[in-house]
Structures are given as structure tokens and as C-alpha cells.
Amino acid sequence: MVSREVFDAYLVKKAEEAGAKIIEDERLLDIDDSQNSVIVFSSKGIYKGRYLIGADGANSSVAKRLGLAKERRLFITINAEIKTGSAEDFADLVEIDIGAIPYGYGWVFPKNGSLDIGIASIKNKSFNPKKYFLEFIKKRPFLKDIKIEKEYAFRLPTNPENTPLNIIGKSALLAGDAAGLTDPLVGEGIYYAIKSGHIAGETVINLFNKDSDIFNYRERISKEFISEFNYSWKAAKLIYSMPYFWSGIIKRNIKIVEFYYKVLRGEETYSSFAKKLKAIVGK
Ligand SMILES: Cc1cc2nc3c(=O)[nH]c(=O)nc-3n(C[C@H](O)[C@H](O)[C@H](O)COP(=O)(O)OP(=O)(O)OC[C@H]3O[C@@H](n4cnc5c(N)ncnc54)[C@H](O)[C@@H]3O)c2cc1C
């Protein structure tokens, strides 16, 4: 478990050490990438560059302004962080309850004396996240005395199954959530954001060295993630449409869960997970 404040501040420090200039409190107003360069209009000035990497998250202004954000599917999430009082009681508690809510899951994570509690669902229509969030808490006796002061709602974009990736402009590339690179089964995106950021950086270096064209970025991202995401979509459809059936199978075959942990740790792939699942269920 990692606190995002600490982790994100660490990344900013690393970027600065590597030579990045951090500019804060400045709003993006517009982008022009129609020529062989990029012009960014902000609330405080105008910036010109050869390439732009849009890594501005789920509600990416860069993606919207370049017309690249149209096809995304959205996870709707709601979460709250609460102080528990006796942190030790919860330090070992990590709960991920797939199927706890329609087309999604709920979680309870310990973080430095706090609990992060949330739900995420890929079902967008007629879905009331607050209702399911409160029900998820109510069903857990160990959460009965907690007081939620403020909850936060977010959206997590993911690319629909078998859809061409819309992540490059003429001189702009999208990375992370801005590119819809989250896992369709659980909405996990930190790994994909960091990895796609690396690939975007490498692509721009190669572009400057004239070793590449911008389409290579889309090819590399497709190769790296998309076949995996297509397996993850299949798993999401199967599991979220029949959560009780799958929970029965999983309870009888705990090896499936252990194998899935390896996928989450990046030691195994979704395609090998699908094969494993088929072998176990087919027995
Ligand atoms: C409740 C919740 C729980 C999650 N839990 C997990 C988890 O356990 N594991 C996991 O892997 N993933 C998790 N995710 C997903 C994960 O947070 C994202 O996939 C990941 O943060 C994406 O990284 P990113 O850099 O693309 O975007 P972000 O982390 O959102 O960073 C985007 C940055 O751009 C900045 N920005 C946005 N707009 C502008 C603008 N106009 N001008 C300047 N700056 C701008 C933002 O301030 C932000 O700093 C969770 C998401 C949510 C909502």
C-alpha cells in the first residue's frame, strides 16, 4: 500500500532531479498541434514545443482538446479515507470484494493508521454509487462505528474492447489515464501510467533522433497492453455477470486467486491467467 501524496511527491522530485521544470497553478486554455509543433495556451502564457505528452489524468483536457477522448468506457468510483483510532487492528486487512456491487467491486485497504474504503463499477447507466458505497460499509460489521466525513467520486477511463487506440495527435501523445490505460477488470492504472510514460518519453527521444514516427507510440502501447486488456475485458464480463458462480469456483480453487496475485504483481499475464482458468474450470 502506498499513500498517493507521498508517492506522487516522490515522482515529482525524481522528475525535477532529471531536469524537468515544474510549473504550478497554471490552467491549460487551449492547444494547437496543427503544424509540425505544439503551442499550448495557458492562463499565464504561451508555450511552444515540438511535442506534447498529455499525462493529465482521467479528465484529460489535452485528450478533449485534441478530440482523442471519445471512446472511453468509465469506471465510476467513490471512496473515503477514515482514521481508525486503533491502526494495529486493521494493519493486516486488505479486502477486495469482486461482485460486491453490480459490475464492480468494493475494497478496504489499510494505509498508515487509516482505512481506504471504496467501490468501483463499470456499469454506468442507472447506477447510484453513493447507495452502493453505503451498503458496502453497512454489510461489514467491523466498519459499524466508523464516521465518514467526506467521500470522493472519481471516474476511471478504460479503452473499450477491440477498439483502435485513439492516443496520438499530430505532435501529441497521451499517457496513463489520459490515454484510457486502466485495467478493465479492476481499474488499476498506476503501473500502466508509469509504463506508458516511459514509452512516451522514449518515443519522443526517437522522434528527435529521427529514428521513429509518432505512430510507433500507438503500436508499442497496443503491443504492450491491448491484448492483455482484451483478456481482462473477457474476465470482467464473465466475472461481473455471474459473481456468485465465480466466487464458488474460486473458493474451491484457491490457486486461481494465488495466480491472479501474480498478475497483479506483474509476474504473470492476463493471457496466461485465462489459460490457467480454462484448465481449472474445464477439469
Ligand atoms: C479511488 C481510486 C482508487 C484507485 N486505486 C488504484 C490502485 O489501488 N492501484 C492502481 O494501480 N490504480 C488505482 N487507481 C487508478 C490510478 O489512480 C490511476 O490509473 C493513475 O493515477 C493514473 O495516473 P496518471 O498519471 O495517468 O493520472 P493522475 O494520477 O490522475 O495524474 C494526472 C495529473 O495531472 C494533473 N492535471 C490534470 N489536469 C491538469 C491540467 N489541466 N493542467 C495541469 N495539470 C493537470 C493532475 O493534477 C494530476 O496531478 C485508483 C483510482 C481511483 C480514482
The ligand as a MOL file (V3000), in Angstrom:
LIG
                    3D

  0  0  0     0  0            999 V3000
M  V30 BEGIN CTAB
M  V30 COUNTS 53 58 0 0 0
M  V30 BEGIN ATOM
M  V30 1 C -10.3970 5.9400 -5.8570 0
M  V30 2 C -9.3300 5.3990 -6.7490 0
M  V30 3 C -8.5340 4.3440 -6.3240 0
M  V30 4 C -7.5420 3.8290 -7.1620 0
M  V30 5 N -6.7620 2.8110 -6.7130 0
M  V30 6 C -5.7820 2.3250 -7.5030 0
M  V30 7 C -4.9340 1.2830 -7.0330 0
M  V30 8 O -5.0740 0.7850 -5.9140 0
M  V30 9 N -3.9710 0.8220 -7.8520 0
M  V30 10 C -3.7860 1.3390 -9.1090 0
M  V30 11 O -2.8890 0.8900 -9.8270 0
M  V30 12 N -4.5840 2.3180 -9.5800 0
M  V30 13 C -5.5690 2.8430 -8.8020 0
M  V30 14 N -6.3570 3.8460 -9.2690 0
M  V30 15 C -6.1210 4.3750 -10.6350 0
M  V30 16 C -4.9230 5.3240 -10.6140 0
M  V30 17 O -5.1500 6.3300 -9.6570 0
M  V30 18 C -4.7400 5.9650 -11.9850 0
M  V30 19 O -4.8440 4.9950 -13.0020 0
M  V30 20 C -3.3600 6.6270 -12.0610 0
M  V30 21 O -3.2490 7.6070 -11.0380 0
M  V30 22 C -3.1670 7.2720 -13.4150 0
M  V30 23 O -2.0050 8.0550 -13.4000 0
M  V30 24 P -1.8940 9.3170 -14.3580 0
M  V30 25 O -0.5440 9.9070 -14.0950 0
M  V30 26 O -2.2650 8.9570 -15.7450 0
M  V30 27 O -3.0320 10.3100 -13.8390 0
M  V30 28 P -3.1570 11.0430 -12.4350 0
M  V30 29 O -2.5060 10.2850 -11.3550 0
M  V30 30 O -4.5990 11.4080 -12.3000 0
M  V30 31 O -2.2960 12.3660 -12.6320 0
M  V30 32 C -2.7130 13.3820 -13.5140 0
M  V30 33 C -2.0900 14.6830 -13.0480 0
M  V30 34 O -2.4060 15.7080 -13.9920 0
M  V30 35 C -2.7970 16.8870 -13.2910 0
M  V30 36 N -3.6960 17.6490 -14.1400 0
M  V30 37 C -4.9390 17.3100 -14.5390 0
M  V30 38 N -5.4350 18.2550 -15.3500 0
M  V30 39 C -4.4640 19.2120 -15.4600 0
M  V30 40 C -4.3910 20.4390 -16.1740 0
M  V30 41 N -5.3850 20.9010 -16.9190 0
M  V30 42 N -3.2490 21.1610 -16.0620 0
M  V30 43 C -2.2250 20.7050 -15.2900 0
M  V30 44 N -2.2530 19.5400 -14.6010 0
M  V30 45 C -3.3610 18.8150 -14.7020 0
M  V30 46 C -3.4810 16.3710 -12.0320 0
M  V30 47 O -3.4730 17.3490 -11.0160 0
M  V30 48 C -2.6100 15.1500 -11.6950 0
M  V30 49 O -1.5200 15.5240 -10.9080 0
M  V30 50 C -7.3580 4.3870 -8.4620 0
M  V30 51 C -8.1510 5.4400 -8.8880 0
M  V30 52 C -9.1370 5.9420 -8.0580 0
M  V30 53 C -9.9880 7.0760 -8.5480 0
M  V30 END ATOM
M  V30 BEGIN BOND
M  V30 1 1 1 2
M  V30 2 1 2 3
M  V30 3 2 2 52
M  V30 4 2 3 4
M  V30 5 1 4 5
M  V30 6 1 4 50
M  V30 7 2 5 6
M  V30 8 1 6 7
M  V30 9 1 6 13
M  V30 10 2 7 8
M  V30 11 1 7 9
M  V30 12 1 9 10
M  V30 13 2 10 11
M  V30 14 1 10 12
M  V30 15 2 12 13
M  V30 16 1 13 14
M  V30 17 1 14 15
M  V30 18 1 14 50
M  V30 19 1 15 16
M  V30 20 1 16 17
M  V30 21 1 16 18
M  V30 22 1 18 19
M  V30 23 1 18 20
M  V30 24 1 20 21
M  V30 25 1 20 22
M  V30 26 1 22 23
M  V30 27 1 23 24
M  V30 28 2 24 25
M  V30 29 1 24 26
M  V30 30 1 24 27
M  V30 31 1 27 28
M  V30 32 2 28 29
M  V30 33 1 28 30
M  V30 34 1 28 31
M  V30 35 1 31 32
M  V30 36 1 32 33
M  V30 37 1 33 34
M  V30 38 1 33 48
M  V30 39 1 34 35
M  V30 40 1 35 36
M  V30 41 1 35 46
M  V30 42 1 36 37
M  V30 43 1 36 45
M  V30 44 2 37 38
M  V30 45 1 38 39
M  V30 46 1 39 40
M  V30 47 2 39 45
M  V30 48 1 40 41
M  V30 49 2 40 42
M  V30 50 1 42 43
M  V30 51 2 43 44
M  V30 52 1 44 45
M  V30 53 1 46 47
M  V30 54 1 46 48
M  V30 55 1 48 49
M  V30 56 2 50 51
M  V30 57 1 51 52
M  V30 58 1 52 53
M  V30 END BOND
M  V30 END CTAB
M  END
